[in-house]
Amino acid sequence: MHILIRIPDGFTKPSAYSVSPNPQRLRVDKYVLPKWIFMTLAAIHFLIFSLMVHSAANAFTPFRIGTGGETGVYHPIGKLLASGITLEAKKKDSPLDGYIGVAQNSAGSIENIKGVESGLIEAGMAQADIASFAYNREKMFAGADKPSSIRAIASLYPEKFHIVVRTDAGISHFTDLKGKRISIDEEGSGTLAVMRIILQAYNLSESDLSPVYLKPMYTHGKMKNGDIQGFVSMAGAPMDAVSRLLETGVTLISLDQKVTAEITRHYPYLFPGRIEAGIYPEIPTADTLEVYALLVVDEKMPNDVAYAITEALFDRRTTALLREGHPQGVAITQDTALNGVSIPLHPGAEQFYKEKGIFK
């Protein structure tokens, strides 16, 4: 029997886990997991197989989560969330019965929000500022023919704007990017939207650069051979796209604090932050902008399903997977679930937080 899952246009197939040469450990992207995580994920794969067999007589439903590129943070975190949802679906009488979590690559925040609103995916990860633009039909969402249907499940973790440049590129200040060949991410990404805001704050435009529009995962080779002098990315830190280039010789560029304060005045969900020294070996502290990453769904999602998704997010098994599976996973907690939420909560998520005494 073959089970086919249709991947919507605009999304790529979810990447598989890869096993490290050490049989005691499992590698998810670049992160090596302990043996108990290996066994847990093996059990999840067995559950998926069981559900596929079960689906011969019953509906099989993928719960698709729009993430981002593989060398960012959205995708590895999304894979771990998908595993948590698959585990939750096996609970007795769960509203998620028959669902299997699937993490899908995408261009990022804007594409994920559009995917949720159109029904191409069930959930998506998105920057809080981009979610606010979508909900209020501002900027890139202005002129939409109907109100936004996105609602929040939770705030996940703070993302930081990375301005990554080669150390031999002669770039020490943001304005030094003028005339340089810099990748500013692709259309549909939250990174590009924020880069345009920063450029405007410095009285610059894209045409002042020699811009390239690539996801960070496609910039590695071009950074190594000097085809581009830098790239930008809004992502949790550390991100693999930077770590993989440390031997090449890269550093981070700071934003002026007066500029970030002015941006925050106009865009309150973008706020001043730092990438601290030591997050990337031998790279000093960089002042930058931060924004919270949200998990969003459609308002039409049944309340009991949204409640179960929220419950799955903070289940001890999902929490353990997140903590062991990615450095940013430790930031995803029930106590910080409402930090920086820029759009209304889904009623099912709101009910969960009220029962936990978090939402008044």
Order of alpha helices (4+ residues) and beta strands (2+ residues): beta-beta-beta-alpha-beta-alpha-beta-alpha-beta-alpha-beta-beta-alpha-beta-alpha-beta-alpha-beta-alpha-beta-beta-alpha-alpha-alpha
